[in-house]
Amino acid sequence: MPEPAPLGVVIINGSPSLQSKTMGLTNLALAALERIVPVEVRRVDVYRLGNGFTSAGDREHVTPQVDDALRAAEQADLLIAATPVFRGSYTGLFKHFFDLIEQYALANKPVLLLATGGSEHHALVLDHALRPLFAFFQALTLPVAVFASSSDFDGTTVLNPRVYSRIQTALEDVEDLLRNRRSR
Protein backbone atom coordinates (compact mmCIF):
# COMPACT_ATOMS: atom_id res chain seq x y z
CA MET A 1 0.00 0.00 0.00
CA PRO A 2 1.42 3.44 -0.89
CA GLU A 3 2.51 5.76 1.90
CA PRO A 4 -0.12 8.45 2.63
CA ALA A 5 0.71 11.98 1.58
CA PRO A 6 2.33 14.24 4.17
CA LEU A 7 0.09 16.47 6.26
CA GLY A 8 -0.23 19.81 4.46
CA VAL A 9 0.51 22.42 7.14
CA VAL A 10 0.17 26.15 6.59
CA ILE A 11 1.51 28.54 9.19
CA ILE A 12 -0.02 31.99 9.31
CA ASN A 13 2.59 34.13 11.06
CA GLY A 14 1.17 37.35 12.48
CA SER A 15 4.52 38.58 13.79
CA PRO A 16 6.10 41.63 12.15
CA SER A 17 9.53 40.07 12.71
CA LEU A 18 10.90 36.98 11.01
CA GLN A 19 13.14 36.31 14.05
CA SER A 20 10.50 36.52 16.76
CA LYS A 21 9.36 34.69 19.86
CA THR A 22 6.19 33.83 17.94
CA MET A 23 8.18 32.03 15.25
CA GLY A 24 10.33 30.41 17.95
CA LEU A 25 7.16 28.95 19.48
CA THR A 26 5.87 27.97 16.04
CA ASN A 27 9.12 26.19 15.14
CA LEU A 28 8.93 24.26 18.40
CA ALA A 29 5.35 23.18 17.66
CA LEU A 30 6.32 22.22 14.11
CA ALA A 31 9.22 20.07 15.34
CA ALA A 32 6.85 18.26 17.72
CA LEU A 33 4.35 17.74 14.91
CA GLU A 34 7.05 16.32 12.63
CA ARG A 35 7.78 13.66 15.27
CA ILE A 36 4.15 12.52 15.01
CA VAL A 37 3.41 12.64 11.28
CA PRO A 38 5.23 13.57 8.05
CA VAL A 39 4.46 17.16 7.07
CA GLU A 40 4.77 19.51 4.13
CA VAL A 41 4.93 23.08 5.40
CA ARG A 42 4.21 26.48 3.94
CA ARG A 43 4.66 29.62 6.00
CA VAL A 44 2.76 32.83 5.26
CA ASP A 45 4.30 35.90 6.89
CA VAL A 46 1.46 38.42 6.70
CA TYR A 47 3.80 41.39 7.07
CA ARG A 48 5.63 40.37 3.91
CA LEU A 49 2.57 40.17 1.65
CA GLY A 50 2.95 43.81 0.64
CA ASN A 51 0.65 46.45 -0.76
CA GLY A 52 -1.42 43.93 -2.74
CA PHE A 53 -2.51 42.65 0.65
CA THR A 54 -2.67 45.74 2.84
CA SER A 55 -4.59 47.83 0.31
CA ALA A 56 -7.13 45.10 -0.51
CA GLY A 57 -10.53 45.68 1.07
CA ASP A 58 -11.87 42.39 -0.27
CA ARG A 59 -10.77 39.19 -1.99
CA GLU A 60 -11.36 40.50 -5.51
CA HIS A 61 -8.68 43.15 -5.07
CA VAL A 62 -5.74 41.05 -3.89
CA THR A 63 -2.70 40.30 -6.03
CA PRO A 64 -2.13 36.77 -7.37
CA GLN A 65 0.61 36.25 -4.73
CA VAL A 66 -1.82 37.11 -1.92
CA ASP A 67 -4.58 34.98 -3.45
CA ASP A 68 -2.13 32.07 -3.56
CA ALA A 69 -1.41 32.52 0.18
CA LEU A 70 -5.13 32.68 0.97
CA ARG A 71 -5.83 29.54 -1.06
CA ALA A 72 -2.98 27.71 0.67
CA ALA A 73 -4.57 28.47 4.05
CA GLU A 74 -8.00 27.42 2.80
CA GLN A 75 -6.66 24.12 1.41
CA ALA A 76 -4.34 23.15 4.27
CA ASP A 77 -4.84 19.93 6.17
CA LEU A 78 -3.80 21.77 9.34
CA LEU A 79 -3.57 25.49 9.92
CA ILE A 80 -1.20 26.87 12.54
CA ALA A 81 -2.36 30.35 13.52
CA ALA A 82 0.47 32.11 15.34
CA THR A 83 0.45 35.69 16.57
CA PRO A 84 2.05 37.92 19.14
CA VAL A 85 -0.33 39.81 21.40
CA PHE A 86 -0.63 43.55 20.81
CA ARG A 87 -2.99 45.58 22.96
CA GLY A 88 -4.78 42.49 24.22
CA SER A 89 -5.42 40.78 20.88
CA TYR A 90 -3.89 39.44 17.67
CA THR A 91 -2.11 41.77 15.28
CA GLY A 92 -4.08 43.85 12.78
CA LEU A 93 -2.54 42.31 9.67
CA PHE A 94 -3.13 38.82 11.09
CA LYS A 95 -6.82 39.70 11.37
CA HIS A 96 -6.83 41.30 7.91
CA PHE A 97 -5.54 38.04 6.43
CA PHE A 98 -8.53 36.20 7.84
CA ASP A 99 -10.87 38.99 6.74
CA LEU A 100 -9.99 37.91 3.19
CA ILE A 101 -10.56 34.17 3.72
CA GLU A 102 -13.78 32.74 2.28
CA GLN A 103 -16.36 32.36 5.05
CA TYR A 104 -16.77 28.57 4.88
CA ALA A 105 -13.30 27.64 3.60
CA LEU A 106 -12.06 26.74 7.07
CA ALA A 107 -15.13 24.77 8.18
CA ASN A 108 -14.00 21.66 10.08
CA LYS A 109 -10.34 22.47 9.39
CA PRO A 110 -8.05 21.71 12.34
CA VAL A 111 -6.37 24.86 13.64
CA LEU A 112 -3.59 24.95 16.22
CA LEU A 113 -3.63 28.27 18.07
CA LEU A 114 -0.29 29.72 19.20
CA ALA A 115 0.36 33.10 20.80
CA THR A 116 3.14 34.95 22.56
CA GLY A 117 2.96 37.96 24.82
CA GLY A 118 4.77 40.00 27.42
CA SER A 119 3.21 38.29 30.43
CA GLU A 120 0.90 35.45 31.44
CA HIS A 121 -2.00 37.93 31.49
CA HIS A 122 -1.92 37.90 27.69
CA ALA A 123 -2.75 34.18 27.61
CA LEU A 124 -6.45 35.08 27.56
CA VAL A 125 -6.02 36.01 23.89
CA LEU A 126 -6.31 32.31 23.05
CA ASP A 127 -9.86 31.96 24.38
CA HIS A 128 -11.13 35.52 24.09
CA ALA A 129 -9.85 36.53 20.65
CA LEU A 130 -8.48 33.61 18.63
CA ARG A 131 -11.12 30.96 19.39
CA PRO A 132 -14.00 33.35 18.55
CA LEU A 133 -12.28 34.35 15.29
CA PHE A 134 -12.03 30.73 14.15
CA ALA A 135 -15.48 29.88 15.51
CA PHE A 136 -16.84 32.35 12.96
CA PHE A 137 -15.28 30.17 10.24
CA GLN A 138 -16.60 27.00 11.91
CA ALA A 139 -13.00 25.77 12.09
CA LEU A 140 -12.01 22.94 14.38
CA THR A 141 -9.68 24.65 16.83
CA LEU A 142 -7.62 22.07 18.67
CA PRO A 143 -8.73 21.72 22.29
CA VAL A 144 -5.31 22.67 23.65
CA ALA A 145 -3.85 25.98 22.52
CA VAL A 146 -0.37 27.20 23.45
CA PHE A 147 0.75 30.52 24.90
CA ALA A 148 4.29 31.51 25.86
CA SER A 149 5.28 34.71 27.64
CA SER A 150 8.52 36.64 27.30
CA SER A 151 9.89 34.98 30.44
CA ASP A 152 9.63 31.56 28.74
CA PHE A 153 12.29 32.53 26.18
CA ASP A 154 15.95 33.27 25.79
CA GLY A 155 15.82 35.31 22.61
CA THR A 156 13.68 33.17 20.32
CA THR A 157 14.44 29.88 22.09
CA VAL A 158 11.80 28.47 24.41
CA LEU A 159 13.34 27.49 27.76
CA ASN A 160 10.25 26.67 29.82
CA PRO A 161 9.57 22.90 29.91
CA ARG A 162 5.88 23.57 30.56
CA VAL A 163 5.59 25.09 27.07
CA TYR A 164 7.13 21.95 25.54
CA SER A 165 4.72 19.80 27.54
CA ARG A 166 1.70 21.85 26.46
CA ILE A 167 2.66 21.53 22.78
CA GLN A 168 3.09 17.79 23.19
CA THR A 169 -0.32 17.51 24.84
CA ALA A 170 -1.96 19.66 22.15
CA LEU A 171 -0.69 17.42 19.37
CA GLU A 172 -0.96 14.02 21.04
CA ASP A 173 -4.60 14.71 21.91
CA VAL A 174 -5.43 14.95 18.20
CA GLU A 175 -2.85 12.57 16.75
CA ASP A 176 -5.48 10.28 15.20
CA LEU A 177 -7.29 13.25 13.66
CA LEU A 178 -4.05 14.51 12.09
CA ARG A 179 -3.12 11.09 10.73
CA ASN A 180 -6.57 10.78 9.14
CA ARG A 181 -6.39 14.26 7.60
CA ARG A 182 -3.26 13.40 5.62
CA SER A 183 -4.78 10.35 3.96
CA ARG A 184 -7.28 12.45 2.03
N, C-alpha and C positions, 0 to 999 in steps of 0.2 A: 504494500500500500504506500502511495507517495506521502512524503512528509507534508503536513499542513503548512500553509503559507505563514510567514511571520505575522505577528500582531502589528497592525498599522497604527502607530502612535503619533499623534500630532501634539506638540507642545505649543501652547499659546503663552508667550512670555510677555508679561505686562511691565517688566522692568525697563527703565530708560537706559540701563547700563548693561553691557554684555558681560562684564565681570562683576556680578552682583551676588548678594546673599541669596536672592530669589533663584538665580540660576545655580548656585551652589546646592540649594535644597533640591531643586529639580534634577540635577545630575545625580544626586544621592538616590532619589526615588527611581530614576531611570536605571541605575546600576542594580538596585534591588529587583526591579521588574525583569531585567535581563537574566537574572538568576532563576526566574520562575518560568519564563517563556521567551522564545526567540522574538525579537522585535525589529521593525523597520521604522526609523524615527525621522520625523521632519519637525523642525523648529521654526516657528513664526515669531519673530521679534517685532512687535507692533510698532515700536519706535523707529524701525528701519523701513517701514512700508512707504514712507514719503508722501508727497503732496497728493498723489492719486488716491491715497487713503484718507488723509486728514481733511481734504477739501470735499470729499464725497458725502453728500447728505443722504444718499440711498444707494442701493446695490447697482442701479443702472448707470451710475456715474463713477464707478471705480475703474482703475486701469486693469488691463489683463493680468498683470503681476498680482494685484490685490485680489482679483477674482479667483486666481489660482490658489492663493492662500486661504481664502474663504471656503472654496470647494474642498481643499485638503482637510480642513477642520470638519466640514460637514460629512465627509466620507471616511473619516478615521474610524478604526475599530475601538480606539481608546483615546480620549482627549485628556490632556494634562493641562489644567488651567492654573497658571502660576502668576502671582502678582505680589508686589510689595504693597503695604498699607500706607496710603496717604490720606490724611485727614479723616481717618476712621473707615475708609472703604478702599476698593480697588482703584487703580489708576484710571484716568479719563480715557486714554487711548485704548486701554484694555476693554473698557465698556463700549467704546465706539466700534471696536472690532465686532463685538457680539451684536451691536445694533444693526450691523450689515448682514448678519447670518439669517438665512431663511427661517421663518418661525418654527416649522416642524422638522427641520433638517437634523436636529439633535435629539429628537424623540427616542427614548430608550437607549441612547448612546451612553456608555459608561464614561464618567468624568471623575478624574482624581483632582481634588481641590488642594492646592498648595498656596501658602501665603507666608510672608515674612513681615516683621514689624519691629519697632523699637523696643517694645516691652510686651509682656504677657497680656496686658489689657487689650492689645490689638487682635488677640486670638478670636474675639467675637466676630471678626469680619467673615470667618468661615460660615457661621450659621446665620448671621444677620445681613449679609450682603451677597456672598457668593452662592449659597444654596438657593435663596429666592431668585437670583438671576437665572440659574439653570433650571429651576422649577418652572419658570415661564416657558422654557423650551421643552418641557417634559422630559428632560434628560435624566439619566439614571446616575445621580451623584453617588459615589461610593460612600458607604456608611461612615467610614473613618476618613477624616480629612486631616491634613498636617499643617501645623503652624510652627514656625521657629522664630524666636526673638533674637535681637542683636547679641545678647549674652550667650547664645548657643553657638556662636561662630568665633573663629579666628580668621579674620579676613572673609574669604568665601568658603572656608572649610567648616563643616558642622563638627563640633566637638562633643555635644551633649548626647550621651547614649540613649536618652529617652526619645530623642527625635528619630534615631535609627530604629528603635523598637516600634515607634508609632507607624513609621513607613512600612516596616515588615508586617505589622498587624493589618494595616490598610490593604496591602496587596494579598496577603495570605487569606484574608477573609473572602476575597472574590476570585481566588485562583481558578476555580472551576469555570466561572463566568468568563474570565479572560481567555482561558484555553478554548472554550467553545466559540468565542468571537472570532478567533483566528482561523477557524476551519470553514468560514463562510466562503 
